[in-house]
Amino acid sequence: MSELHTRTIWGILFATVLTGAIILGAYPFAILFLIISIFALREFYTLCELAGFSPQVYPGLLAGALIFSFSFFIAKHDLSFHAYFYILPVIYGLLIYELFRKKENPITNLALTTFGIFYVSIPFSLLNFLSFHQIEGTFDYHFELLISLFIFVWTSDTGAYIFGVRFGRHRLFERISPKKSWEGLFGGIITALFSAWILTFIFPEYRLALLGVVALIVAISGTLGDLVESMIKRSIGVKDSGRFMPGHGGLLDRFDSILLASPVIYFVLQFFH
């Protein structure tokens, strides 16, 4: 089986599981994305270890899992925002734990441990707040915006690839990613906006203005997220962040667009409520 066929089959399988869990309901979504966020953070810490550093892997994973779990129940309105204060002992505990590790570069280790939480865990946690919101006076779990978010990621990636291969002449960020072009970026924006227009017929409760803004954010932030991850991998000298799926690399490779897009979308959505 060729690499393209392997990549296609695994991509379809992954997209099916992802969308299926989101559509099934709040808890299937939360369980799947909690697992994904933990393993994605583990990949980041593995990259740090390959670079010669010693992040606090398991304390960091615990903190990341708690942030996602608390965010889910806060977004669900089962807990108040004050619940986040219960995570502070774990965060401050990282400082104490480093005292007993006797590792070199303690400041770097602490910085990478906490950066991983901000870079990976918090963006995944913010997806909870995109899934619980009020529509027509009813506050509940709504999967439409989450599904739209991932559709925008997939369509913008596809559009960027097609336009980049066909028309790409001007390099976007050659130092980090020699193959990316401005033409590819604009192609990704066009296909994402087109998919937003299509989705207004499938999800009529969402206005084109909202979905169009989200699509634009995903196309731009997604490209930046991919460049950021490429920068991290290039600095370490690896091609993929892991081996989660054949032909697709690691989880960070699959979700690098989400890591930068979800925080921006979260803040933008505050203006639509």
N, C-alpha and C positions, 0 to 999 in steps of 0.2 A: 504494500500500500504506500502510495507516495505521501510526502510530507504535507502536501496541500490537502489531500483527502483526509489524512489523520487530523489535521488542524480543523477542517470543516466539520467532521463528525463530532469531535470533542467540543467544538464551539457550539454546535446545535444542542448537544446534550447539556452542556453547562447552562446555556440560555434557557432551556426548558425547565431545568431544576430550579433555577433562580426565579423565573417568572411564576412557576407553579407554586413555590413557597410563598411568594408575595400575594398571589391571588387567593390562596387557601385561607389566609387570615393573619391576625396580628401575631399569634404565638409561633406558627410555623416560620413566618418572616423573621421574628426576633431570634429564634433558636438558630436558624441557618446563618444569619448575619452576625450573631455573637460568635459562632464557630469560625466564620470567615475572618472576622476582625482579630480574633486571637491568633490564628495561623498567619495572617498577614503581618501582624506585629512581630511574631516569631521570625518570619522571614527577614524583617528589617534588622532585628537583633543579630541574626546569622550573618547578614552583610557586614554589620559592625564588627563581628568577631573575625570575619575574613580580612577586615582592614587592620586587625591587630589590637582591637580594643576589647574591653570586658564589660559590656552593659549588664545590668541586673535583670537577667532574663525573666525568671519566674516572678519576682516582685513586680516587675513591669507588666507582665501578662496579667497578674492579679489586678493591678490598678486599672488596666485597660478593660478587663472584663467587668469590673465593678462600675466603671463609668458608663459602659454600654448598657448594663442591666438597669442601673438607676435611671438612665436617660429614657429607657423604654417605659418604666413605670411612671416617671414624671410626665412624659409626653402623653401617657394614657390617663393622666390625672388621678392616678392611684396614690401618688406621692407629690409633695410640694417641692419646689426648687431648693428648699432648705435641706433636703435629703443629701444633696451634694456635699454638705459639710461632714457627713459621716465617712467620706472617702479621704478627707484630709489626713487622718492618722496614717493611712497607708502611704500617701504621698510623702509626708514628712518622715515616715519610717525608712524611706529610701536613704536618707542622710545617715541615719543611725546604722543601718545595715552595711553601708559602705565602710564604716569604721572597722568592722570585723572581717572584711573580705581580704584585706592586705594585698590588694591589687595595685598595679602601677596605674598612673594617670587617673586618680579618683575623680577629679573634676570632670574630665572627659567622659568617664564612665557614667557619672550622674547626669551629665548634659545629654548624652545619647539615650539614656534610659527615659528621661522625661521628654526629650524631643520625639522619640518614637511614639509616645502616648499622644502627643499633640499632632503629630504627622499622620498617624494611622487610626488610633482609637477614637479620637474626638470626631473626625469626619464621618466615620461609620456611625457613631452615636447620634449625630445630627440627623441621620436618615430616619430615626424614630419620630422626630418632630415634623418630618415631611409626610409621614404616614398617618398621623393623628391630627385632624383639624376639623373645622366646622364648615359644613356645607348646608345651605338652606336651613340654618337654625339647628342642625343636628351635629353634635360633636361625637366622632367615632373614628374607627380605623377606615381609611380610604386608600386603596392600593393604586388608584389611577395615576397619581402624581409620581409615585415611585416607578411604576411601569414606564411612564413617559420619560422619566429621567434616564433609565437604561436604554430605552429606544433611541433617545437622542445621542447617547454615547455610541451605540452601535452604528447608527446611520451617519453620524458625523465622522466616525473612524472610516467607514466605508467610502463616504464621499471624499474624504481627504486622500485616501489611497488612490481612488480612481482618477480624481482631478490631478493629484500629484504625479502619477505615472504618465498621464496623457498630456498635461500642460505644464508640469513643473519645470520652471527655468530659474527662478530666483530662490536661493536658499534662505530658509527662515532662521536657522540657528546652526550654522554649519559646524561650529566648534563642538557642539554637543551631539547633534543628530544630523549628519550630512545629507540624509535622504529627505528630510522634511522641507517643504517649500511653502512660499506664500500662496501660491496657487492652490496647493492642497488644503491650506487653512481656510481659504475662502470657499473652496468646494465643500469642506466639512460644514461650514456655516450654512451654506445654501441647502444642503441635504437635510440638516437638522431643522432648519426653519420650514422646509417643505413637509417634513414629517410632523412638525407641530401643527401645521394647517390640516393635515389629514386627521390627526388625533382630535381636533375640535369636533369632528363629525362622530367619532367613536365615544368621546367623553364630552358631551355638549355642556355639562355643568362647569367646564373650565373655559375661560375666555381665551381667544387667540392672543391677546396682549400678554397674558400670564404665561401661557405655554411658549410663546415666541421668545419672551425674555429668558425663560429657563433654558430653551434650546440654544440661544445665543451664548448664555453663560457656560453651558456644558461644552459647546464647540470650542470656545476660547480657553476656558479654565482647564478643559480636558487636555488640550494641546500643551498648555503650560505644565500641567501635572505630569504628562508624559516626558516632557523635557527635564523636569526636576528629577524624576526617577532615573532618567538616562544619565543625568549628571552624577547622581549618586553611584550608579553602577559603573560608569566610566572611571570614576575616581578610585574604585576598588579593583577594576579590571575584570569584571564579569559581564556576560551577555544577558543573562536572565536572573531575576531575583530568587528563583527557585525552580522546582520541577513539579508543580502542582498538576499541570495538564500537558500531555504530549503535544508539542507544536505550539504551545501557548506560554510556556514559561511558568512563572510563579503567580501567586495571588496578587502581589503588588503590581505585576505586569498587567493583570486583568483589571485592576481597580485603580490604577494611577490617575485616571481621569476623575474618578469620584472623589479622591482625596482632596483635591483643590476645588472641585465644583460644589460639593455639598455645603461647605461653610458659606460660600458666596450666595448660593441659592437660599439658604436658611435666612440670611439677613435681608435679602431682596424680598422674600415672601412676607416679611413683616410689613412691607408697604402695601401689600394686597389684602390685608385683613383690617 
